[in-house]
């Protein structure tokens, strides 16, 4: 669903940001 995609996108963004900070 669109909602699930939105959550997945947010999770992906966080996942990408985490390694950057680390």
Phi, psi and omega in degrees: 000166180297321181298315180298320179298320181299315180295318181297321179296317180296319179297319180296317180299316180296319181298322180287325182286324183300307181299327181298314181292318182293000000 
